[in-house]
Amino acid sequence: RHVRARNRDERRQHERSQAVQMGLKVTVLETMEDLRRWTELARLAEDDPRMARERYVSYLAADERRRKKLEADFWTAAFFWPMPRGTRWAPTFDEFQRLREQGPEALPAERLLDVEALAEQYRFFHWHLEFPDVFGDEGGGFDVVLGNPPWERIKLQEKEFFAGRDAAIANAGTAAQRRKLIARLPETNPSLHAAYAAALRESESTSHFQRDSGRFPLTASGDINTYAVFAGLARQIIASNGRAGLVVPTGIATDYTYRDFFASVVESGQLASLNDFENREGLFPGTHRSYKFSLLTLTGGGAAEAEFAFFVHTADELADPERRFPLAGPDLALMNPNTRTVPVFRTRRDAEL
């Protein structure tokens, strides 16, 4: 609470002045010469991989790139920073400002080492640094983004964690019994308790970052699921004329939790299509046969109306014009005015009715 209050006061002092934004528009390619060198590196990746690797290592070691990576790592580390009782130093707003304005020498060296350790432990990834030629201007972004992201909850699932590690805890009859067994782990199995504590902290820190960093404002809500976060990310990193195609549970369009995300995608004209499948044919063998997933296609913007299909069992069925039909944003608002989630129709005729 002490650190949070201090950070809040520091931010308020800067509200009327220049605001700090750590976004994708920051780049290390600030001149045409920078872009020329990066383009040459991309060409070498195909023509001479060994030389490309050597030059890429040099790029990673360049002072300017290291400085901007440290800034990005420092900002991200604030959401993963350990806060034991009595914490006095933390990566607050003023410390971040000091790093940007005065450089690494203005901060305690041991704290910067802690930032680097967190970046390595949690594998921080900064799109604007890894793809500087893609996010180098206002219209930056990828032409194509394709993915089948994991469908997993961020919150640590205790039964899953202890399965294969401690059968008694995993198979406990109630949550209360499970908590009692976990509470005794420091005495009964210290190494397992340490692993559990580390996994729990990683889960909670990741959830904190996704909820509170501002990076995923419409998809990091409720019981956060990775597929929704990836959907929000794909929307952010495509170019204005690009497309993103993802395999995600149909809940992205029908669940109340993601109503704001889906409504925003529709209203902005970014939804190209949503083809909903029922896994009855076992397209995903490890998933229950009644589970529903969708092929979600997003655009950078400008689609007039989206195309939908529901309860599809095989890809061939998408060729049936009776199974696929358009629905415009006003149609969705008319049918589901409160949630703006998509109504489910089996056929074009149902939708027309």
Backbone torsions as a table, in degrees:
resi	resn	phi	psi	omega
1	ARG	NA	-37.4	179.1
2	HIS	-62.0	-47.1	-178.3
3	VAL	-66.8	-40.0	179.8
4	ARG	-62.1	-43.6	179.4
5	ALA	-64.0	-40.5	179.3
6	ARG	-64.4	-42.8	179.7
7	ASN	-63.7	-40.8	179.3
8	ARG	-61.8	-42.4	179.2
9	ASP	-65.1	-39.5	179.9
10	GLU	-64.6	-40.3	179.8
11	ARG	-66.3	-39.8	-179.7
12	ARG	-62.2	-34.4	179.8
13	GLN	-66.4	-23.3	-178.0
14	HIS	-102.1	-3.0	-173.8
15	GLU	-60.9	-34.7	-177.3
16	ARG	-87.9	-2.9	177.3
17	SER	-111.9	-150.9	-175.9
18	GLN	-72.1	125.7	177.7
19	ALA	-84.5	147.6	178.3
20	VAL	-95.4	125.8	177.2
21	GLN	-125.7	119.6	174.9
22	MET	-99.3	91.3	-175.5
23	GLY	-120.6	-173.6	-177.6
24	LEU	-76.3	-11.3	-175.0
25	LYS	-82.4	-10.2	174.2
26	VAL	-71.7	135.8	-176.6
27	THR	-145.3	157.4	174.5
28	VAL	-94.9	-3.3	177.5
29	LEU	-97.9	87.4	-172.3
30	GLU	-101.4	-7.5	178.7
31	THR	-134.4	165.3	177.0
32	MET	-64.3	-29.3	177.9
33	GLU	-67.5	-39.1	175.5
34	ASP	-59.5	-45.3	-179.3
35	LEU	-64.7	-39.1	178.8
36	ARG	-61.6	-43.9	-179.9
37	ARG	-64.8	-39.9	-179.7
38	TRP	-67.9	-39.6	177.8
39	THR	-62.6	-40.4	177.3
40	GLU	-63.6	-39.1	177.8
41	LEU	-63.4	-41.7	178.4
42	ALA	-63.0	-38.2	178.1
43	ARG	-67.2	-40.2	179.8
44	LEU	-63.7	-29.6	-179.8
45	ALA	-58.1	-28.3	177.4
46	GLU	-92.8	-39.8	-172.8
47	ASP	-85.7	-37.6	-175.9
48	ASP	-145.7	79.6	-175.2
49	PRO	-56.4	-37.0	-177.8
50	ARG	-64.8	-46.6	178.7
51	MET	-66.1	-37.7	178.4
52	ALA	-60.9	-40.1	-179.8
53	ARG	-64.0	-41.7	179.5
54	GLU	-63.7	-42.8	-179.5
55	ARG	-70.3	-31.9	178.8
56	TYR	-67.4	-38.7	175.9
57	VAL	-61.4	-40.1	177.6
58	SER	-64.6	-39.5	177.9
59	TYR	-61.4	-43.3	-179.5
60	LEU	-64.4	-30.1	-176.7
61	ALA	-88.6	-6.8	-178.1
62	ALA	-62.1	141.7	-175.0
63	ASP	-57.9	-45.5	-176.5
64	GLU	-64.5	-42.5	179.5
65	ARG	-66.3	-41.5	179.7
66	ARG	-64.6	-38.1	179.1
67	ARG	-64.0	-44.3	-178.4
68	LYS	-72.0	-31.2	174.8
69	LYS	-67.4	-40.2	178.5
70	LEU	-62.3	-41.1	178.1
71	GLU	-62.1	-44.9	-179.7
72	ALA	-66.9	-40.9	177.4
73	ASP	-63.6	-41.0	-178.3
74	PHE	-62.5	-47.2	179.4
75	TRP	-60.3	-44.3	-178.6
76	THR	-69.7	-36.7	-176.8
77	ALA	-61.8	-23.6	-179.8
78	ALA	-58.2	-29.5	-177.8
79	PHE	-85.6	-10.0	-178.2
80	PHE	-116.6	2.4	-171.9
81	TRP	-68.6	128.7	177.3
82	PRO	-67.5	138.6	-176.4
83	MET	-125.6	66.8	175.5
84	PRO	-67.0	160.2	179.9
85	ARG	-57.1	135.1	179.5
86	GLY	92.3	5.0	179.5
87	THR	-58.2	129.1	179.2
88	ARG	-112.0	-35.1	-180.0
89	TRP	-109.4	134.5	176.8
90	ALA	-150.8	158.7	-179.8
91	PRO	-75.4	77.0	-178.6
92	THR	-87.8	-178.7	-175.9
93	PHE	-59.4	-46.7	-178.5
94	ASP	-65.0	-37.5	178.7
95	GLU	-64.9	-37.8	178.2
96	PHE	-66.6	-42.6	176.5
97	GLN	-59.7	-41.8	-179.7
98	ARG	-63.4	-40.1	178.0
99	LEU	-62.0	-45.2	-177.1
100	ARG	-68.7	-37.0	-173.3
101	GLU	-88.2	-34.7	-173.8
102	GLN	-112.3	-13.1	179.2
103	GLY	93.2	173.5	-176.3
104	PRO	-59.6	-27.3	-176.8
105	GLU	-64.4	-18.1	-177.2
106	ALA	-80.6	-8.6	-175.9
107	LEU	-117.3	156.5	178.7
108	PRO	-60.0	131.2	-176.2
109	ALA	-60.8	-37.5	-178.3
110	GLU	-67.3	-30.2	178.9
111	ARG	-72.6	-35.5	176.7
112	LEU	-66.3	-34.5	175.3
113	LEU	-65.3	-35.9	176.3
114	ASP	-64.1	-39.6	178.1
115	VAL	-61.3	-46.6	180.0
116	GLU	-62.9	-37.3	179.5
117	ALA	-66.0	-41.2	177.8
118	LEU	-65.6	-40.3	179.8
119	ALA	-61.3	-38.4	178.5
120	GLU	-74.2	-42.7	-177.5
121	GLN	-63.2	-43.8	-176.0
122	TYR	-100.4	4.6	173.7
123	ARG	56.2	55.0	176.6
124	PHE	-56.8	139.5	-178.6
125	PHE	-133.7	123.9	-176.0
126	HIS	-116.1	108.1	-173.4
127	TRP	-58.9	-39.1	-175.4
128	HIS	-70.0	-19.2	177.2
129	LEU	-94.0	-34.4	179.9
130	GLU	-77.1	-27.5	179.6
131	PHE	-131.3	64.3	-175.1
132	PRO	-64.4	-26.5	179.0
133	ASP	-76.7	-20.5	-179.6
134	VAL	-84.5	-38.9	-175.3
135	PHE	-109.5	38.4	-175.1
136	GLY	-90.9	-3.9	-179.4
137	ASP	-149.4	-178.4	-175.1
138	GLU	-62.5	-30.5	-177.3
139	GLY	-98.9	22.5	-174.2
140	GLY	-69.0	160.6	178.2
141	GLY	147.5	167.5	-179.3
142	PHE	-84.1	147.7	174.7
143	ASP	-70.5	-37.5	-177.3
144	VAL	-138.8	134.6	172.4
145	VAL	-128.9	120.7	179.1
146	LEU	-122.7	140.7	179.4
147	GLY	-166.3	150.9	169.0
148	ASN	-122.6	77.1	-172.3
149	PRO	-68.7	159.6	177.7
150	PRO	-64.2	146.1	177.0
151	TRP	-107.3	79.6	-174.4
152	GLU	-137.7	144.6	175.0
153	ARG	-76.5	142.4	178.7
154	ILE	-71.4	-37.6	-178.6
155	LYS	-60.7	133.4	-178.7
156	LEU	-62.8	126.4	177.9
157	GLN	-95.4	108.3	-172.1
158	GLU	-61.7	-41.9	-179.6
159	LYS	-61.5	-40.9	179.9
160	GLU	-69.2	-40.1	-178.0
161	PHE	-63.5	-42.9	-175.2
162	PHE	-86.3	-10.2	175.2
163	ALA	-62.3	124.1	-177.0
164	GLY	86.2	-10.7	177.9
165	ARG	-108.8	-42.4	-180.0
166	ASP	-151.6	102.3	-175.2
167	ALA	-63.8	-35.5	-178.3
168	ALA	-63.3	-41.7	179.3
169	ILE	-71.6	-44.4	-177.9
170	ALA	-62.5	-35.2	-175.1
171	ASN	-101.0	14.2	179.3
172	ALA	-57.4	142.1	-174.7
173	GLY	-66.5	-34.0	-178.9
174	THR	-134.2	164.1	177.8
175	ALA	-64.5	-35.6	179.9
176	ALA	-64.0	-42.3	177.8
177	GLN	-64.3	-38.2	179.9
178	ARG	-64.9	-42.8	179.9
179	ARG	-62.3	-38.2	178.4
180	LYS	-63.6	-42.1	179.3
181	LEU	-66.8	-38.3	178.4
182	ILE	-65.9	-38.7	-179.3
183	ALA	-63.3	-24.6	-179.5
184	ARG	-89.8	-5.3	-176.6
185	LEU	-58.6	-37.3	179.7
186	PRO	-55.0	-28.9	178.0
187	GLU	-93.4	-37.7	-174.3
188	THR	-85.1	-31.8	-178.0
189	ASN	-156.0	78.8	-175.2
190	PRO	-58.0	-39.2	-178.0
191	SER	-66.7	-39.2	177.4
192	LEU	-67.9	-37.5	177.6
193	HIS	-63.3	-40.1	178.8
194	ALA	-63.5	-41.9	178.5
195	ALA	-64.4	-40.5	178.8
196	TYR	-65.0	-44.4	-179.8
197	ALA	-62.3	-39.4	179.4
198	ALA	-66.8	-42.4	179.1
199	ALA	-65.9	-39.0	179.2
200	LEU	-65.4	-42.1	-179.9
201	ARG	-67.1	-39.0	177.8
202	GLU	-62.4	-43.1	178.8
203	SER	-61.7	-46.5	-177.8
204	GLU	-68.7	-38.3	179.7
205	SER	-67.7	-42.9	178.8
206	THR	-62.4	-43.2	177.6
207	SER	-61.9	-41.7	178.7
208	HIS	-60.5	-45.7	179.6
209	PHE	-62.0	-45.6	-176.4
210	GLN	-68.3	-35.4	-179.4
211	ARG	-76.4	-39.3	-164.8
212	ASP	-112.1	-6.1	-176.9
213	SER	-80.7	-17.7	-175.4
214	GLY	87.1	-1.6	-178.9
215	ARG	-75.7	-29.2	-175.9
216	PHE	-132.7	66.0	-170.2
217	PRO	-65.6	-25.7	-173.7
218	LEU	-110.7	-5.6	-175.9
219	THR	-122.7	-7.5	178.8
220	ALA	-102.1	65.5	-179.4
221	SER	-135.5	164.9	-178.8
222	GLY	62.6	-145.5	175.7
223	ASP	-84.2	91.7	-168.0
224	ILE	-55.8	132.4	175.3
225	ASN	-117.9	139.4	-174.8
226	THR	-60.9	-32.0	-177.0
227	TYR	-62.9	-37.2	-179.8
228	ALA	-69.7	-39.5	178.5
229	VAL	-62.9	-41.6	177.7
230	PHE	-64.8	-36.3	177.4
231	ALA	-63.3	-43.3	177.1
232	GLY	-64.2	-38.0	178.8
233	LEU	-65.9	-45.6	-179.4
234	ALA	-58.1	-39.1	179.1
235	ARG	-62.9	-34.9	-177.2
236	GLN	-74.0	-33.0	-167.4
237	ILE	-102.8	6.5	175.3
238	ILE	-90.5	149.5	178.2
239	ALA	-71.7	167.4	-177.5
240	SER	-61.4	-27.9	176.9
241	ASN	-109.5	18.8	-177.8
242	GLY	-93.4	178.4	178.3
243	ARG	-138.4	148.0	175.6
244	ALA	-127.2	133.6	177.9
245	GLY	-124.3	122.4	-176.0
246	LEU	-131.0	147.4	171.6
247	VAL	-100.7	109.3	-175.6
248	VAL	-138.2	157.2	173.4
249	PRO	-57.3	146.2	-177.9
250	THR	-63.0	-16.5	177.6
251	GLY	-56.2	-20.6	177.6
252	ILE	-59.0	-25.5	-178.0
253	ALA	-110.9	-15.2	-174.0
254	THR	-117.1	-18.6	-177.0
255	ASP	-79.7	142.1	179.3
256	TYR	-61.6	-32.7	-177.9
257	THR	-58.4	-35.5	-174.5
258	TYR	-107.4	22.4	-176.8
259	ARG	-61.0	-40.3	-177.8
260	ASP	-68.5	-38.4	177.5
261	PHE	-63.3	-49.1	-176.7
262	PHE	-65.9	-40.7	178.5
263	ALA	-62.2	-40.1	179.7
264	SER	-65.3	-41.2	178.9
265	VAL	-62.8	-42.8	-179.5
266	VAL	-67.6	-48.5	-175.4
267	GLU	-65.4	-28.8	179.0
268	SER	-84.9	-2.3	-179.1
269	GLY	73.1	23.9	-177.3
270	GLN	-95.7	-7.2	179.2
271	LEU	-87.9	116.7	177.3
272	ALA	-90.9	-44.2	-179.8
273	SER	-162.6	155.0	173.5
274	LEU	-139.2	106.1	-179.9
275	ASN	-106.8	108.6	-173.2
276	ASP	-91.0	128.8	179.7
277	PHE	-113.6	146.3	167.0
278	GLU	-106.4	130.5	-169.9
279	ASN	-77.4	32.5	-175.5
280	ARG	-63.4	-33.0	-179.7
281	GLU	-85.7	2.2	178.3
282	GLY	69.6	37.5	177.1
283	LEU	-59.2	-35.0	170.8
284	PHE	-110.9	98.4	-173.0
285	PRO	-58.2	-33.0	-177.3
286	GLY	-85.7	4.4	-178.1
287	THR	-110.9	145.9	-178.4
288	HIS	-57.2	143.8	-174.6
289	ARG	-65.7	-19.2	179.5
290	SER	-95.0	-0.2	-176.7
291	TYR	-71.3	142.6	-178.4
292	LYS	-110.9	131.3	175.7
293	PHE	-135.7	165.9	-175.2
294	SER	-135.3	152.9	166.7
295	LEU	-93.0	106.2	-176.7
296	LEU	-100.3	123.8	179.0
297	THR	-118.4	122.8	179.5
298	LEU	-114.5	152.2	175.0
299	THR	-115.5	167.2	175.3
300	GLY	-69.5	-12.8	179.2
301	GLY	142.2	152.7	171.0
302	GLY	104.7	-4.2	178.5
303	ALA	-69.9	130.9	-176.0
304	ALA	-71.1	-47.6	178.9
305	GLU	-148.2	150.8	-176.1
306	ALA	-95.9	158.2	178.6
307	GLU	-109.6	140.5	-175.1
308	PHE	-129.8	153.9	169.1
309	ALA	-149.9	142.3	-176.5
310	PHE	-132.4	152.6	177.8
311	PHE	57.4	35.1	175.1
312	VAL	-78.5	144.3	-179.1
313	HIS	-111.3	-29.2	177.6
314	THR	-136.7	157.9	-179.6
315	ALA	-62.9	-29.8	-179.8
316	ASP	-60.8	-31.3	-178.3
317	GLU	-65.7	-18.3	178.9
318	LEU	-68.6	-15.9	177.9
319	ALA	-78.8	-11.2	-179.4
320	ASP	-79.9	114.1	-177.7
321	PRO	-63.1	-21.1	178.5
322	GLU	-74.0	-22.7	-178.6
323	ARG	-88.2	-19.9	-177.5
324	ARG	-113.6	138.1	-176.8
325	PHE	-155.4	154.2	179.1
326	PRO	-89.3	150.0	170.7
327	LEU	-139.7	125.2	178.8
328	ALA	-87.0	163.8	179.9
329	GLY	-54.2	-45.4	178.2
330	PRO	-61.0	-31.2	177.2
331	ASP	-63.8	-44.7	-179.7
332	LEU	-65.0	-40.3	179.2
333	ALA	-66.1	-33.6	179.9
334	LEU	-69.7	-39.8	-175.0
335	MET	-84.4	-36.1	178.2
336	ASN	-127.7	70.9	-172.6
337	PRO	-66.5	-27.4	-176.6
338	ASN	-82.6	-46.9	-174.9
339	THR	-96.7	-25.2	-175.0
340	ARG	61.0	16.1	173.3
341	THR	-75.9	167.4	-173.1
342	VAL	-84.8	134.9	171.8
343	PRO	-76.3	145.5	-174.9
344	VAL	-100.5	119.7	177.5
345	PHE	-121.8	140.9	179.8
346	ARG	-79.6	-30.8	-176.3
347	THR	-139.8	168.3	176.4
348	ARG	-60.6	-39.1	-178.8
349	ARG	-62.6	-40.5	177.6
350	ASP	-60.8	-42.3	-179.2
351	ALA	-65.1	-41.3	179.8
352	GLU	-64.9	-39.9	177.7
353	LEU	-63.8	NA	NA
